[in-house]
Amino acid sequence: MKKLIGLMLVAFAASNVYAADDCAARAAEKKLAGAAKNSFMKKCTADANATPENAACAATAKEKKLAGAAKNSFMKKCVADAAAK
């Protein structure tokens, strides 16, 4: 079991590195710098690391037309509930 968890962590870390490299390449293509590059990298990395649970919860939040604190609260509960299943 410990080996399986270890392998999953390594795979997750590798995907994060790949996502960061891919995002950096895309930022370079767009010739972004400074705050624009930081903002792009943050969003790109978050999008690359999104899980199916996050996507499903985000779609539900959009259907319910949630925004701001209500959306954040809904997303947090939705993702936690999905992970518990």
Sequence and secondary structure as in RCSB ss.txt:
>XXXX:A:sequence
MKKLIGLMLVAFAASNVYAADDCAARAAEKKLAGAAKNSFMKKCTADANATPENAACAATAKEKKLAGAAKNSFM
KKCVADAAAK
>XXXX:A:secstr
 HHHHHHHHHHHHHHHHHHHHHHHHHHHHTT  HHHHHHHHHHHHHHHT  HHHHHHHHHHHHTT  HHHHHHHH
HHHHHHHHH 
